[in-house]
Amino acid sequence: MKKLIVLLCLLGSVGCAAQTPNIVIILTDDMGWNALSIPADPAIPESGSSYYQTPNTDRLAEGGIRFSRAYSPSAVCDPTRTSIQYGMRPTALGKFATVAPKTLPPVSDAMVSRLKAAHPQYKAAHFGKWHQRSRTPEQIGFDLSDGQTMNDQSKDPMDPKMTFSLARKANAFMENNAQNGTPFFLQVSFYANHLKYEALPETIAKYEARSDQATEHHNSPLWAAMNEDMDTAVGSILDTLDKLDLAKNTYIIYTADNGYEFKRDRLKPVAERDYYKSYPLRSHKYVLSEGGIRVPFIIRGPGIPAGVSSRTPVVGWDILPTVLDMAGASDQTPEAVEGGSLLPLCLSGGKAKVKRLDPFMVFRSALAKEEKGVFGGMLDVAIIQDSYKFYRELESGNEYLWSLKDDLGESNNLLKKMPERAAQLRKNMDDYCKRVGWDQKERASRAPRKKAGKKE
């Protein structure tokens, strides 16, 4: 019977649970692509960490499919979080940094709203960091939430980054719905690993004692401890699903909003950016270098083969159509959605293709400059298609072409060696920007911060 269900899933590319599935999204903050102890790509040891320990998230990855070429919609948090809820690129939404988007789809086109239109019995909750000023969770379909939370800090030393209390809320929500026999949609958006860094003292001590395992780029006991505390919370959620006998009918999507937090390169041109925790990827959050937008991405659930690693490019705006497909509600996907369902890819063990509106991904950077307390500057833009990435610095006009298959560190500019490839990507990128109404010459600005030095 189990083989028959899997076969039907592969043929139908719809949610394959025998009953309405539960869906859990785990969104981490400022988490680079190699922040797990399990490599995203088994052939690239540096795509995992020998210093950071994440046994529970590793367990999640081993039970499903993990992606080594996974991207956040943006290099900063707010545009990513908005993109996930509407299945559209931040560029199409006119969304960058924490300024209000130029336009948003109607609330009825948000992910949870569409899910509940197909299955009104779903109960939906969002716990943790929301960081979207335009709408509250309840306005777009959630029944329960922590509200319009931002980068909140914990007041309890035994609950650093509120990591453990988030897990407790998630577990209570799942237990309540299991008791009532109600299918649920749950998004847990951790505050870790955003500044200010916090962790349990005993976890910090563990990594201080593991100094012999530290590497050139992974060597902070505090950061490693915070990362592991979050992994412990993830393990609590997984254990609760097992205890409630829900794991077999629950899809889990795990990813991050952008790469590692660091500000050293954010105002530097591409050629001057360096290598940090994301090594061998270049740079970090705030910029469109691979270190800023390549992130962990794992999916586990009914019918998905275990222990698969895929190099197929996936991105955060794929989550909305994937969720609807998991619930057998692909017909509810709004026309404006730019992502494609990842479920056929997952069910096929990484063999199926992802069908999106376009065969490429376009990214725009966050605000580039800060002058006299006001953010502003030209916005960089990049396109990824097949295994190539074309990048334009709008401040200088410099352009780059990299083969990501052969050059993870974006160090060998192929612009002059492959002019035809560059020309095609340039045209695709510029045509897309025109299509969504983004003038690449516009300057971006926002009001000054209320408190000097406050973190993004």
NUTOR-904591 format. One record per residue (C-alpha): residue number from 1; residue in three letters; chain; x, y, z. Coordinates in nm, 2 decimals. Each point is the difference from the previous one (the first is absolute). Layout:
<sites>
i:aa:ch:xx:yy:zz
NUM:ala:A:X:Y:Z
...
</sites>
This chain:
<sites>
i:aa:ch:xx:yy:zz
1:met:A:0.00:0.00:0.00
2:lys:A:0.28:0.24:0.09
3:lys:A:0.17:-0.06:-0.34
4:leu:A:-0.34:0.07:-0.17
5:ile:A:-0.04:0.33:0.18
6:val:A:0.36:0.11:-0.09
7:leu:A:-0.07:-0.09:-0.37
8:leu:A:-0.32:0.20:0.00
9:cys:A:0.19:0.30:0.14
10:leu:A:0.27:-0.02:-0.27
11:leu:A:-0.27:-0.02:-0.27
12:gly:A:-0.22:0.27:0.14
13:ser:A:0.25:0.25:0.14
14:val:A:-0.24:0.08:0.28
15:gly:A:0.02:-0.04:0.38
16:cys:A:0.01:-0.37:0.05
17:ala:A:-0.11:-0.04:0.36
18:ala:A:-0.30:-0.23:0.04
19:gln:A:-0.17:0.28:0.19
20:thr:A:0.04:0.37:0.01
21:pro:A:0.36:0.06:0.09
22:asn:A:0.15:0.22:0.27
23:ile:A:0.26:0.25:-0.12
24:val:A:0.28:0.15:0.20
25:ile:A:0.23:0.28:-0.11
26:ile:A:0.31:0.06:0.20
27:leu:A:0.17:0.33:-0.09
28:thr:A:0.33:0.08:0.16
29:asp:A:0.17:0.34:0.01
30:asp:A:0.34:0.10:-0.14
31:met:A:0.10:-0.36:-0.06
32:gly:A:0.26:-0.07:-0.27
33:trp:A:-0.01:-0.29:-0.24
34:asn:A:0.26:-0.21:0.20
35:ala:A:-0.13:0.06:0.36
36:leu:A:-0.11:-0.36:0.04
37:ser:A:0.24:-0.28:0.09
38:ile:A:-0.14:-0.20:-0.29
39:pro:A:0.13:0.12:-0.34
40:ala:A:-0.26:0.14:-0.24
41:asp:A:0.19:-0.17:-0.27
42:pro:A:0.19:-0.33:0.09
43:ala:A:0.26:0.08:-0.27
44:ile:A:0.08:0.34:0.16
45:pro:A:0.12:-0.05:0.36
46:glu:A:0.00:0.37:0.06
47:ser:A:-0.37:0.01:-0.06
48:gly:A:-0.03:-0.12:0.36
49:ser:A:0.19:0.07:0.32
50:ser:A:0.24:-0.21:0.20
51:tyr:A:-0.04:0.24:0.29
52:tyr:A:-0.37:0.08:0.02
53:gln:A:-0.21:-0.29:0.13
54:thr:A:-0.36:-0.03:-0.12
55:pro:A:-0.10:-0.37:0.05
56:asn:A:-0.38:0.07:0.00
57:thr:A:0.00:0.20:-0.32
58:asp:A:0.24:-0.26:-0.15
59:arg:A:-0.27:-0.26:0.09
60:leu:A:-0.26:0.21:-0.19
61:ala:A:0.23:0.01:-0.30
62:glu:A:0.08:-0.37:0.01
63:gly:A:-0.38:-0.07:0.00
64:gly:A:-0.07:0.20:-0.32
65:ile:A:0.17:0.21:-0.27
66:arg:A:0.25:0.28:0.05
67:phe:A:0.11:0.25:-0.26
68:ser:A:0.35:0.13:-0.05
69:arg:A:-0.11:0.28:-0.24
70:ala:A:-0.28:0.15:0.20
71:tyr:A:-0.05:0.38:0.02
72:ser:A:-0.18:0.24:0.22
73:pro:A:-0.21:0.25:-0.19
74:ser:A:0.21:0.29:0.13
75:ala:A:0.33:0.07:0.18
76:val:A:-0.19:0.15:0.29
77:cys:A:-0.29:-0.12:0.21
78:asp:A:-0.31:0.21:-0.07
79:pro:A:-0.02:-0.05:-0.38
80:thr:A:0.06:-0.37:0.04
81:arg:A:-0.28:-0.04:0.26
82:thr:A:-0.24:0.20:-0.23
83:ser:A:0.10:-0.20:-0.30
84:ile:A:-0.07:-0.33:0.17
85:gln:A:-0.36:0.10:0.09
86:tyr:A:-0.09:0.10:-0.36
87:gly:A:0.22:-0.22:-0.22
88:met:A:0.15:0.29:-0.18
89:arg:A:0.34:0.15:-0.04
90:pro:A:0.07:0.31:0.22
91:thr:A:0.08:0.18:-0.33
92:ala:A:-0.35:-0.06:-0.13
93:leu:A:-0.14:0.12:0.34
94:gly:A:0.22:0.32:-0.01
95:lys:A:0.13:-0.12:0.34
96:phe:A:0.35:0.05:0.14
97:ala:A:0.13:0.04:0.35
98:thr:A:-0.27:0.11:0.25
99:val:A:-0.17:0.26:-0.21
100:ala:A:-0.36:-0.06:-0.09
101:pro:A:-0.05:-0.19:-0.33
102:lys:A:-0.13:0.20:-0.30
103:thr:A:-0.28:-0.25:-0.04
104:leu:A:-0.12:-0.32:0.16
105:pro:A:-0.25:-0.26:-0.14
106:pro:A:-0.34:0.00:0.17
107:val:A:-0.01:-0.18:0.34
108:ser:A:-0.20:-0.27:-0.16
109:asp:A:0.30:-0.10:-0.21
110:ala:A:0.23:-0.06:0.30
111:met:A:0.12:-0.35:0.06
112:val:A:-0.22:-0.08:0.30
113:ser:A:-0.30:0.17:-0.14
114:arg:A:0.02:-0.22:-0.31
115:leu:A:0.06:-0.31:0.20
116:lys:A:-0.31:0.06:0.21
117:ala:A:-0.20:0.09:-0.31
118:ala:A:0.06:-0.36:-0.11
119:his:A:-0.02:-0.16:0.35
120:pro:A:-0.19:0.22:0.25
121:gln:A:0.06:-0.25:0.27
122:tyr:A:0.37:0.09:0.03
123:lys:A:0.12:0.19:0.31
124:ala:A:0.30:0.22:-0.06
125:ala:A:0.25:0.15:0.24
126:his:A:0.31:0.21:-0.03
127:phe:A:0.24:0.02:0.30
128:gly:A:0.31:0.21:0.01
129:lys:A:0.15:0.27:-0.22
130:trp:A:-0.25:0.15:-0.25
131:his:A:0.19:0.32:-0.10
132:gln:A:-0.26:0.11:-0.26
133:arg:A:-0.14:0.35:0.07
134:ser:A:-0.25:-0.01:-0.28
135:arg:A:-0.24:-0.26:0.14
136:thr:A:-0.05:-0.21:0.31
137:pro:A:-0.01:-0.38:0.00
138:glu:A:-0.37:0.00:0.07
139:gln:A:-0.07:0.23:-0.30
140:ile:A:0.13:-0.26:-0.24
141:gly:A:-0.17:-0.31:0.15
142:phe:A:0.18:-0.11:0.32
143:asp:A:-0.23:-0.08:0.29
144:leu:A:0.26:0.04:0.27
145:ser:A:0.33:0.19:0.02
146:asp:A:0.25:0.20:0.21
147:gly:A:-0.10:0.31:-0.20
148:gln:A:0.22:0.23:-0.21
149:thr:A:0.32:-0.09:0.18
150:met:A:0.34:0.13:-0.10
151:asn:A:0.35:-0.09:0.12
152:asp:A:-0.11:-0.06:0.36
153:gln:A:0.24:-0.10:0.27
154:ser:A:-0.05:-0.24:0.28
155:lys:A:-0.03:0.12:0.37
156:asp:A:0.05:-0.36:0.13
157:pro:A:0.36:-0.12:0.01
158:met:A:-0.13:-0.36:-0.01
159:asp:A:-0.19:0.08:-0.32
160:pro:A:0.26:0.17:-0.23
161:lys:A:-0.15:0.16:-0.31
162:met:A:-0.33:-0.14:0.13
163:thr:A:0.09:-0.32:-0.18
164:phe:A:-0.14:-0.24:0.24
165:ser:A:-0.32:0.19:0.07
166:leu:A:-0.06:0.00:-0.37
167:ala:A:0.03:-0.37:-0.01
168:arg:A:-0.24:-0.04:0.29
169:lys:A:-0.26:0.22:-0.17
170:ala:A:0.04:-0.21:-0.32
171:asn:A:-0.04:-0.32:0.19
172:ala:A:-0.30:0.11:0.19
173:phe:A:-0.17:0.11:-0.33
174:met:A:0.07:-0.34:-0.16
175:glu:A:-0.12:-0.19:0.31
176:asn:A:-0.32:0.20:0.01
177:asn:A:-0.08:-0.06:-0.37
178:ala:A:0.09:-0.37:0.04
179:gln:A:-0.24:-0.03:0.28
180:asn:A:-0.27:0.17:-0.21
181:gly:A:0.08:-0.20:-0.31
182:thr:A:0.06:0.32:-0.19
183:pro:A:0.26:0.04:-0.28
184:phe:A:0.24:0.29:0.06
185:phe:A:0.24:0.24:-0.17
186:leu:A:0.27:0.12:0.23
187:gln:A:0.29:0.24:-0.07
188:val:A:0.27:0.04:0.27
189:ser:A:0.23:0.29:-0.08
190:phe:A:0.29:-0.01:0.24
191:tyr:A:0.17:0.32:0.12
192:ala:A:0.33:-0.19:-0.01
193:asn:A:0.26:0.05:-0.14
194:his:A:-0.06:0.37:-0.02
195:leu:A:0.19:0.26:0.21
196:lys:A:0.02:0.02:0.30
197:tyr:A:0.16:-0.34:0.04
198:glu:A:-0.13:-0.20:0.30
199:ala:A:0.04:-0.36:0.11
200:leu:A:-0.02:-0.22:0.31
201:pro:A:0.31:0.02:0.21
202:glu:A:0.05:-0.38:-0.01
203:thr:A:-0.02:-0.01:-0.37
204:ile:A:0.25:0.28:-0.03
205:ala:A:0.23:-0.19:0.23
206:lys:A:-0.03:-0.31:-0.22
207:tyr:A:0.14:0.19:-0.29
208:glu:A:0.27:0.17:0.20
209:ala:A:0.11:-0.36:0.08
210:arg:A:0.00:-0.09:-0.37
211:ser:A:0.25:0.26:-0.11
212:asp:A:0.20:-0.27:-0.17
213:gln:A:-0.29:-0.05:-0.24
214:ala:A:-0.02:0.37:-0.09
215:thr:A:0.09:0.10:-0.36
216:glu:A:0.12:0.32:-0.15
217:his:A:-0.35:0.12:-0.07
218:his:A:-0.20:-0.19:0.26
219:asn:A:0.15:0.08:0.33
220:ser:A:-0.25:0.19:0.22
221:pro:A:-0.12:-0.19:0.31
222:leu:A:-0.29:0.24:0.05
223:trp:A:-0.13:-0.02:-0.36
224:ala:A:0.04:-0.37:-0.01
225:ala:A:-0.18:-0.04:0.33
226:met:A:-0.29:0.22:-0.12
227:asn:A:-0.02:-0.21:-0.31
228:glu:A:-0.01:-0.32:0.20
229:asp:A:-0.26:0.13:0.24
230:met:A:-0.23:0.07:-0.30
231:asp:A:0.07:-0.35:-0.13
232:thr:A:-0.11:-0.14:0.34
233:ala:A:-0.33:0.19:-0.04
234:val:A:-0.04:-0.14:-0.35
235:gly:A:0.06:-0.35:0.15
236:ser:A:-0.28:0.07:0.26
237:ile:A:-0.24:0.08:-0.29
238:leu:A:0.10:-0.32:-0.19
239:asp:A:-0.04:-0.21:0.32
240:thr:A:-0.34:0.14:0.06
241:leu:A:-0.11:-0.09:-0.35
242:asp:A:0.13:-0.36:0.07
243:lys:A:-0.17:-0.01:0.34
244:leu:A:-0.34:0.10:-0.14
245:asp:A:0.05:-0.24:-0.29
246:leu:A:-0.03:0.29:-0.25
247:ala:A:0.34:-0.02:-0.17
248:lys:A:-0.12:-0.24:-0.27
249:asn:A:-0.27:0.25:-0.11
250:thr:A:0.20:0.32:0.05
251:tyr:A:0.21:0.19:-0.25
252:ile:A:0.29:0.21:0.14
253:ile:A:0.18:0.28:-0.20
254:tyr:A:0.31:0.13:0.17
255:thr:A:0.19:0.30:-0.13
256:ala:A:0.15:0.34:0.09
257:asp:A:-0.07:0.37:-0.09
258:asn:A:0.35:0.09:-0.11
259:gly:A:0.37:-0.08:0.06
260:tyr:A:0.21:0.06:0.30
261:glu:A:-0.01:0.34:0.18
262:phe:A:0.31:0.21:-0.07
263:lys:A:0.04:0.36:-0.10
264:arg:A:0.36:0.02:-0.11
265:asp:A:-0.06:-0.03:-0.38
266:arg:A:-0.35:0.15:-0.04
267:leu:A:0.12:0.33:-0.15
268:lys:A:0.29:-0.15:-0.20
269:pro:A:-0.01:-0.08:-0.37
270:val:A:0.00:-0.36:-0.10
271:ala:A:0.37:-0.03:-0.08
272:glu:A:0.09:0.11:0.36
273:arg:A:-0.22:-0.24:0.19
274:asp:A:0.16:-0.27:0.20
275:tyr:A:-0.08:-0.35:0.14
276:tyr:A:-0.14:-0.06:0.35
277:lys:A:-0.23:-0.26:0.16
278:ser:A:-0.15:-0.10:-0.34
279:tyr:A:0.34:-0.09:-0.15
280:pro:A:0.05:-0.11:-0.28
281:leu:A:-0.29:0.23:-0.08
282:arg:A:0.08:0.37:-0.01
283:ser:A:-0.12:0.25:0.26
284:his:A:-0.32:0.01:0.20
285:lys:A:-0.34:0.15:0.07
286:tyr:A:-0.09:0.34:-0.16
287:val:A:0.16:-0.08:-0.34
288:leu:A:-0.09:-0.22:-0.29
289:ser:A:0.33:-0.20:0.01
290:glu:A:-0.07:-0.37:0.05
291:gly:A:0.07:0.04:0.37
292:gly:A:-0.28:0.24:0.04
293:ile:A:-0.28:-0.20:-0.17
294:arg:A:0.09:-0.37:0.00
295:val:A:-0.16:-0.17:0.30
296:pro:A:-0.09:-0.34:0.14
297:phe:A:-0.32:-0.15:-0.14
298:ile:A:-0.15:-0.33:0.10
299:ile:A:-0.34:-0.17:-0.07
300:arg:A:-0.13:-0.31:0.17
301:gly:A:-0.34:-0.16:-0.02
302:pro:A:-0.23:-0.27:-0.13
303:gly:A:0.13:-0.17:-0.31
304:ile:A:0.33:0.19:0.00
305:pro:A:0.30:-0.24:-0.02
306:ala:A:0.25:0.03:0.29
307:gly:A:0.36:0.10:-0.02
308:val:A:-0.01:0.18:-0.33
309:ser:A:0.23:0.30:-0.09
310:ser:A:-0.10:0.21:-0.31
311:arg:A:0.19:0.26:-0.19
312:thr:A:-0.32:0.13:-0.17
313:pro:A:-0.03:0.38:0.07
314:val:A:-0.29:0.08:0.24
315:val:A:-0.11:0.33:0.16
316:gly:A:-0.22:0.13:0.27
317:trp:A:-0.27:0.12:-0.24
318:asp:A:-0.06:-0.37:-0.09
319:ile:A:-0.14:-0.06:0.35
320:leu:A:-0.35:0.13:-0.07
321:pro:A:-0.08:-0.22:-0.30
322:thr:A:0.18:-0.29:0.17
323:val:A:-0.23:0.03:0.31
324:leu:A:-0.31:0.01:-0.21
325:asp:A:0.11:-0.30:-0.20
326:met:A:0.07:-0.19:0.32
327:ala:A:-0.36:0.07:0.10
328:gly:A:-0.13:-0.11:-0.33
329:ala:A:-0.10:0.36:-0.08
330:ser:A:0.21:0.10:-0.29
331:asp:A:-0.31:0.14:-0.17
332:gln:A:0.00:0.27:0.27
333:thr:A:0.34:0.14:-0.11
334:pro:A:-0.04:0.37:-0.09
335:glu:A:0.09:0.10:-0.35
336:ala:A:0.26:0.25:0.12
337:val:A:0.21:-0.27:0.18
338:glu:A:0.35:-0.03:-0.15
339:gly:A:0.12:-0.31:0.18
340:gly:A:-0.06:-0.36:-0.09
341:ser:A:-0.10:-0.30:0.21
342:leu:A:0.29:-0.20:0.13
343:leu:A:-0.21:-0.30:0.09
344:pro:A:0.05:-0.19:-0.33
345:leu:A:0.37:0.05:0.03
346:cys:A:-0.01:-0.13:0.36
347:leu:A:-0.22:-0.30:-0.07
348:ser:A:0.23:-0.10:-0.29
349:gly:A:0.31:0.01:0.21
350:gly:A:0.14:0.31:-0.17
351:lys:A:-0.07:-0.11:-0.36
352:ala:A:-0.30:0.20:-0.10
353:lys:A:0.02:0.35:-0.13
354:val:A:-0.15:0.31:0.17
355:lys:A:-0.25:0.19:-0.21
356:arg:A:0.02:0.37:0.06
357:leu:A:-0.12:0.31:-0.17
358:asp:A:0.35:0.07:-0.12
359:pro:A:0.31:-0.23:-0.05
360:phe:A:0.21:0.24:0.21
361:met:A:0.02:0.16:0.34
362:val:A:0.04:0.38:0.03
363:phe:A:0.13:0.16:0.33
364:arg:A:0.04:0.36:0.11
365:ser:A:0.21:0.11:0.29
366:ala:A:-0.09:0.19:0.31
367:leu:A:0.08:0.37:0.06
368:ala:A:0.36:0.06:-0.08
369:lys:A:0.11:0.31:0.18
370:glu:A:-0.05:0.18:0.32
371:glu:A:0.07:0.37:0.01
372:lys:A:-0.08:0.23:0.30
373:gly:A:-0.23:-0.26:0.15
374:val:A:-0.20:-0.04:-0.32
375:phe:A:0.02:-0.32:-0.21
376:gly:A:0.02:0.03:-0.37
377:gly:A:0.19:-0.09:-0.31
378:met:A:-0.02:-0.19:-0.32
379:leu:A:-0.13:-0.35:0.01
380:asp:A:0.20:-0.29:-0.15
381:val:A:-0.18:-0.26:-0.20
382:ala:A:0.09:-0.36:-0.10
383:ile:A:-0.15:-0.28:-0.20
384:ile:A:0.07:-0.38:0.04
385:gln:A:-0.09:-0.23:-0.29
386:asp:A:0.12:-0.35:-0.05
387:ser:A:0.35:-0.01:0.17
388:tyr:A:0.08:0.37:-0.08
389:lys:A:-0.03:0.32:0.19
390:phe:A:0.00:0.35:-0.15
391:tyr:A:0.05:0.29:0.24
392:arg:A:-0.02:0.37:-0.05
393:glu:A:0.12:0.26:0.25
394:leu:A:-0.23:0.30:-0.07
395:glu:A:0.22:0.25:0.18
396:ser:A:0.30:-0.07:-0.22
397:gly:A:-0.16:-0.17:-0.30
398:asn:A:0.25:-0.29:0.03
399:glu:A:-0.13:-0.34:-0.11
400:tyr:A:0.11:-0.35:0.07
401:leu:A:-0.07:-0.35:-0.13
402:trp:A:0.08:-0.31:0.21
403:ser:A:-0.04:-0.37:-0.05
404:leu:A:-0.13:-0.11:0.34
405:lys:A:0.06:-0.36:-0.10
406:asp:A:0.38:0.06:-0.02
407:asp:A:0.04:0.31:0.21
408:leu:A:-0.19:0.01:0.32
409:gly:A:0.20:0.29:0.13
410:glu:A:-0.09:0.23:-0.30
411:ser:A:0.36:0.08:-0.06
412:asn:A:0.04:-0.06:-0.38
413:asn:A:-0.19:0.26:-0.21
414:leu:A:-0.10:-0.17:-0.33
415:leu:A:-0.15:0.32:-0.15
416:lys:A:0.26:0.04:-0.28
417:lys:A:0.04:-0.38:-0.05
418:met:A:-0.37:-0.07:-0.04
419:pro:A:-0.15:0.32:-0.15
420:glu:A:-0.30:-0.18:-0.16
421:arg:A:-0.10:-0.17:0.33
422:ala:A:0.04:0.34:0.18
423:ala:A:-0.21:0.18:-0.26
424:gln:A:-0.29:-0.25:0.03
425:leu:A:0.00:0.01:0.38
426:arg:A:0.02:0.38:-0.01
427:lys:A:-0.30:0.02:-0.23
428:asn:A:-0.20:-0.24:0.21
429:met:A:0.07:0.20:0.31
430:asp:A:-0.07:0.34:-0.15
431:asp:A:-0.32:-0.13:-0.17
432:tyr:A:-0.12:-0.14:0.33
433:cys:A:0.07:0.33:0.19
434:lys:A:-0.20:0.19:-0.27
435:arg:A:-0.28:-0.25:0.02
436:val:A:-0.05:0.05:0.38
437:gly:A:0.05:0.38:-0.03
438:trp:A:0.34:0.04:0.18
439:asp:A:0.22:0.28:-0.13
440:gln:A:0.35:-0.11:0.08
441:lys:A:0.11:0.37:0.01
442:glu:A:-0.23:0.09:0.29
443:arg:A:0.16:0.08:0.33
444:ala:A:-0.13:-0.16:0.32
445:ser:A:-0.04:0.18:0.33
446:arg:A:-0.18:-0.02:0.32
447:ala:A:-0.05:0.20:0.32
448:pro:A:0.28:0.03:0.25
449:arg:A:0.02:-0.25:0.28
450:lys:A:-0.14:0.09:0.33
451:lys:A:0.30:-0.13:0.18
452:ala:A:0.35:0.02:-0.13
453:gly:A:0.16:-0.33:-0.04
454:lys:A:-0.32:-0.20:0.01
455:lys:A:0.05:-0.33:-0.19
456:glu:A:-0.19:-0.08:-0.32
</sites>
